[in-house]
Amino acid sequence: MNRSLRRTSGIAALALTASMGLAACSSSDSSGDSTASDTPSSMSSPSDDMGSDAAVDAGAQTFGAGCAAVPSSGGGSFNGMATEPVATAASANPLLKTLVAAVGEAGLGDTLNSADGITVFAPTDDAFAKIPKKALKAVLADKQTLTKVLTYHVVPGQLTPDQLAGTHQTLEGDDLTVQGSGEDFTVGSGDAHVLCGNIPTANATVYVIDSVLMP
């Protein structure tokens, strides 16, 4: 009788031990599956957030009422322009079609794209439209004069808004004076106003202006 009781107790103990072992393995496997399934979603969120932040940053430091006319997406947007050298960036912006055509006529595209850090005062299409058509056509047809005019719009170094006011030597060779502060600047003789400033491109900082500068 005692021997039979001990045998029954031993069998029960083995069954309990096995049951606990299976439960522990099941719990461990379940935990491992849960961790594995959570990992992809937790890793993708920071990446998505970083992409969103990068998209906002390109236009974060720009200023001026004219910035509202810059496309919100695509190559001509702040984000699109920030990834390209300046001549290429400008070619995608719908506000700067005449300027881009003039740069092409003068053969300055590669020169501007390969420059190491410049500031470009970029006249809009409306700025060029202020010039009488006959005079504009004559300038566009005269490569030497056109080059002189266009390089007068370019200053070595990437000027921040805090550095903008003052007198700067242009690539053309003459000095260019900028007056103002904060978000209100005039360029040259004072007829040109900054419409949208501090636009980043891969190798330049762009200030869109409402008049063509003459050396």
Buried (B, 14 or more C-beta within 10 A) or exposed (E): EEEEEEEEEEEEEEEEEEEEEEEEEEEEEEEEEEEEEEEEEEEEEEEEEEEEEEBEEBBEBBBBEBBEBBBEEEBBBBBBBBEBBBBBBBBBBEBBBBBBBBBEBBEBBEBBBEBEEBBBBBBBBEBBEEBEEEEBEEBBEBEEBBBBBBBBBBBBEBBEBEEBBEEBEBBBEEEBEBBBEEEEBBBBEEBBBBBBBBBBBEBBBBBBBBBBBEB
